[in-house]
Amino acid sequence: MALDLTAMATQIAGILQQVPFTFTLGTVTTKTYTGTKSFLRKEIVSGNAGLANVYEFSVLCLASQFATVPVPKTTLTAGGTTYKILSVDTDTTGITIRLHLGSVFA
């Protein structure tokens, strides 16, 4: 039985909408994106060189809302606070991406 990626994306979208985290990217404030805020375990952050001292949190998002995958060093603004994307993880299905965020000065 093959994976039904459309059904999977719909289910994940429903889950992510339960605890929305809305943000803008870079200087374009007319387009908003939505994800769910999450935190990596200490072991994962420590394993990623350079993240341990500046990591604040991550945002899990549907990849379909982005024309291109955001790149590290892009700024993200939410609730009046600006963060910098430290790194980006994509899943093997192409349904979600996880943005790891830190201080804009990192």
C-alpha positions as CSV (number, residue, x, y, z in Angstrom):
1,M,0.0,0.0,0.0
2,A,1.4,3.3,-1.1
3,L,1.5,6.4,1.2
4,D,-1.3,8.8,0.5
5,L,0.7,12.1,0.8
6,T,-2.4,14.3,0.3
7,A,-4.2,12.6,3.1
8,M,-1.1,12.8,5.3
9,A,-0.7,16.5,4.5
10,T,-4.3,17.2,5.4
11,Q,-3.9,15.4,8.8
12,I,-0.7,17.2,9.6
13,A,-2.3,20.5,8.7
14,G,-5.1,19.8,11.1
15,I,-2.6,19.0,13.9
16,L,-0.5,22.1,13.3
17,Q,-3.6,24.3,13.4
18,Q,-4.4,23.3,16.9
19,V,-1.6,25.5,18.3
20,P,-0.8,28.1,15.6
21,F,2.3,30.2,15.6
22,T,2.0,33.0,12.9
23,F,5.1,34.8,11.5
24,T,6.5,36.7,8.6
25,L,9.9,36.1,6.8
26,G,12.5,38.7,6.0
27,T,11.2,42.1,5.1
28,V,8.0,40.9,3.4
29,T,5.4,41.6,6.0
30,T,2.4,41.2,3.7
31,K,2.7,37.4,3.6
32,T,2.2,35.4,6.8
33,Y,3.0,31.8,7.5
34,T,1.8,29.5,10.2
35,G,3.4,26.6,12.0
36,T,3.6,25.2,15.5
37,K,6.2,26.2,18.0
38,S,8.3,23.4,19.5
39,F,11.5,22.8,21.4
40,L,14.3,20.4,20.6
41,R,15.6,18.1,23.2
42,K,18.9,19.2,24.8
43,E,20.7,16.3,23.3
44,I,19.7,17.3,19.8
45,V,20.7,20.9,20.3
46,S,24.1,19.9,21.7
47,G,24.7,17.6,18.8
48,N,24.2,20.4,16.3
49,A,27.5,22.4,16.4
50,G,26.8,26.1,16.9
51,L,23.2,25.8,18.1
52,A,23.7,25.1,21.8
53,N,24.4,28.7,22.8
54,V,21.9,30.6,20.6
55,Y,19.0,28.2,20.0
56,E,15.6,29.5,21.2
57,F,12.9,27.2,19.7
58,S,11.8,25.6,16.4
59,V,8.7,26.0,14.2
60,L,7.2,23.0,12.4
61,C,5.4,24.1,9.2
62,L,3.7,22.7,6.2
63,A,6.2,23.0,3.3
64,S,3.5,23.8,0.8
65,Q,3.0,27.3,2.1
66,F,6.5,28.3,1.0
67,A,7.5,29.0,-2.6
68,T,11.0,28.0,-1.7
69,V,12.5,26.5,1.5
70,P,13.7,29.3,3.8
71,V,17.4,29.4,4.2
72,P,19.6,29.9,7.3
73,K,20.3,33.6,8.3
74,T,16.8,34.7,7.0
75,T,15.0,36.6,9.7
76,L,11.6,35.6,11.0
77,T,9.3,38.0,13.0
78,A,6.5,36.8,15.3
79,G,4.7,38.9,17.9
80,G,7.0,41.8,17.5
81,T,10.2,39.8,18.1
82,T,12.7,39.0,15.3
83,Y,14.6,35.8,15.2
84,K,17.2,34.4,12.8
85,I,16.8,31.0,11.1
86,L,19.8,28.9,12.3
87,S,19.1,25.8,10.3
88,V,16.2,24.1,8.4
89,D,15.2,20.4,8.4
90,T,12.9,18.9,5.8
91,D,11.2,15.6,6.0
92,T,11.5,12.8,3.5
93,T,7.9,13.2,2.2
94,G,8.2,17.0,1.5
95,I,5.2,17.7,3.7
96,T,6.8,19.6,6.6
97,I,9.9,21.7,7.3
98,R,11.3,22.6,10.7
99,L,12.9,26.0,11.2
100,H,15.3,26.2,14.1
101,L,15.4,29.8,15.4
102,G,17.8,31.8,17.5
103,S,18.7,35.3,18.4
104,V,18.9,37.7,15.5
105,F,22.4,38.6,16.7
106,A,23.6,35.0,16.7
